[in-house]
Amino acid sequence: MQKTLLITGGAGFIGSHVVRLFLKKYPKYKIVNLDKLTYAGNLENLSDVEDYNNYVFERGDIVDKKCVQSLFKKYNFDGVIHLAAESHVDRSISNPMEFIMTNVVGTLNLLNASKENWGNFDGKLFYHVSTDEVYGSLGPEGLFTESTPYDPQSPYSSSKASSDHFVRAYGNTYGLPFIISNCSNNYGPNQFPEKLLPLFINNIRNNKELPVYGDGLYTRDWLY
């Protein structure tokens, strides 16, 4: 295998599409999918590629430091694509500590394992998948840019903002090679129905009311 990549949260909505893309596009890469399999993770999302020779699934929690360290020792990863996260705003309001543990402590465990196992970082990369919610609410201009200041408004976005800052800090302090992407709202196949578009579609199909927050005039950006 040319490279071995760790993809965290690979059984989730976005993660499963990332895993599938890498398995098919880079058949000489070994792809290790680490997922806790919470309510949002489902291995059926990957049933069409689970038998690929370059695919390995490991069930585990990024909050578990020993689990993360053991996987780095076992596979000697060349890169990390970090998608594992608690990601629902309403859930973060009712249980913020769970979001701190997964999104902040879990990210720190991955950063520490990368720092301790990658030597001089040659050819290594830590790719951290974040959210545009770290920038707060959209203003009249209707978009964010790379220079938009951080302004998280919920426990979820605050935990993601914190993890972003830690990734940058490890890059600045230790020289860890990193990329952070702050994508907007995603939709598509296999998305858990707590999210807006699948929720509306399911409610319409079952003749249920559509939940509209506030005056319903908010602007949202979507990525398929």
N, C-alpha and C positions, 0 to 999 in steps of 0.2 A: 504494500500500500504506500502511495506517495505521501499522504498525510493522514493523521487521525484527528478528527474534530469532535469536540463535545458540544452537543446541542441540548441545552436545558429547557425543560417544558415542551419537549418535542411531541408529546401526545395531545397537546392543546390545540386550539383552533389555528392560530398563526404558526405555531411550532410544527405542526404536522405537515403543513404546506412547505415549510422550510426544509424539513427532513426529506420529504419526497423530492424536492428540487435538487438537493445535493446528492442524494442517492442516484438519481438518474443522470444528472449533468456531470458528476465526477465519480464514475464507477471505480476508479483506482483509489479513492479516498475511503477510509473506514469512518463511518458515521456512528457515533455512540449517542443514543438518546437517553437522557436522564430525566425521569419524570416521577413525581410522587403519586400520580394518578388520583388526584382529588376529584371533586365533582366536575371540574372543567377539563380533566384529562381523560381521553378515551382512546384505547389502542385500536379500536375499530376504525378510527380515522386513518390508520396506516395499514389496514388489512391487505391492501393491494401491493405493498412493498415489504411486508414483514419477513418474507423469505429471501430477500436480496442477500447475496454473499457478503456485501460490504456494510451490512446493517447489524447493530447490536443494541438491544434495549436493556437498560439497567433501571430497576425501580428503586428510588431513593429520594431523600429530602435534602435540598441544598442547605437547610438549616443544620443538618447533621454534619459537623466538621469532620468527623472520622470517616464518614461515607465519602465525602468529597475528596479528602486526601487519599483515600485508598484507591479511588478511581483514577486519580492522576498518576499514582504509582503503577497501577495495573496497565494503563493504556498509553502513558507518556504522550499526552495530547499536544498537538501542534497549535491548536487554536480553540477558542471557546466562542460559541454564539449563544448568548445568555438571554433567553426569553422567559424563563420560569418566573412567575410573579403572581401575587394576588392582584386582581385588576378591576374589581367592580366598586365604583364609588359608594354605592349604598351599603355594601358589605363593610367597607372600611369605616363607615360612620358608626356601625353597630359593634365592630370588633377591630379597633385600630391596632391593637398589639399584634394580631396575626399578620397584619400588613408590614409592621416594623420588622418582625422576625424573618419573614420570607424575603421581602424586598430589600431590606437593609442588611440584616445579619447574614442572610443567604448569599447576597452579593459579595459581602466581605469575605465569607468563607471561600468563594470562588477566586476572588482577587488574591487572597493569601496563598491559596494552593498554586495559583499561576506563578506568583512571585517566587515561591519557594522551590518550584520544580522546573522552572524554565531557564535557569542559568543566566546566560547573557542576553536572553530574549531574541536571539537571532532567528528570524523566520517565524516568530510567534505573533499572535494577535488575539486580543480580548475585545470582542464585539458585543457591546451592551445595547440591548433593544429597550428603549424607553418610550415615552409618550409625550404628546404635545400638551398634555394637561399640566405639566410642570410650569407652563407659561401663564396659567390662569385662564381667564375668560377672554374670548375674542372681542376686540374692540370694534369701532366703526369701520376700520380698514378691512376687517374680515379675514385676516391671515396673520400668521407668525413668521418670523425670519430667524436666521441663525443668531442675530444680535438682539432678539427680544429678551428682556430680563426675566428671570425666574420669578414666578408669583403663584405658587401652588395654593389651591383653595380648599382642599379636602385632605383627610388623612391618607387616602390613596396617592394623590399627586404629591403630597409632602414626602411620602416614603420613597417614591420614584425619584423626586428631586434629590433627596439625600443620597440615594444610590448613585445617581449621576455624578454628584460631587465627589463621592468616594472613588469612582472610577477615574475621574480626572486627577484626583489627588495622588492615586497610585502611579498614574502616568507621570505627573510632575515630580513626585518625590523619589520614585524608584526606577523611573524610565520604562515602565510597563507599556508596551505598544497597545493602543486602544482606539476604538471608534465608538461613538455614541450616535444612535439615530433616534430622533423624536418624531415618530410617525403619528398621523392623525387617526381618526376612527376607522377601524377596519371592518369589512363585512365580506361574506362569501360562504362557500360550502363548509359544513360541519361546525358552524359557530353555535356556541351554547345559547339557548333561547332566552337568557336573561338580558341579552344585549338588544338594542333598539330595533334593528331591522328584522331579525328572526322573531322577536317578541311580537311586533306588529303583524307580521305575516301569519304567525300561529294564531293570534287573536282574531284576525280577519277570517281565517279558515274555520274557526270555531265560533264565530258570531259573538265574540266578546268585545267589550269596550276597549278603545285604544287610549292608553294613559298619556296625557299631554301635560307637561310640567309648565307652570307659569302661563304666559299668554300664547305659547306655541310659536313665537316669532323668532326663536333663537336660530343662529347660523351654525351649521356643523359642516366640517370637511370630511369626506369619505374616501377611503382607498379600498379597491377590490383586491 
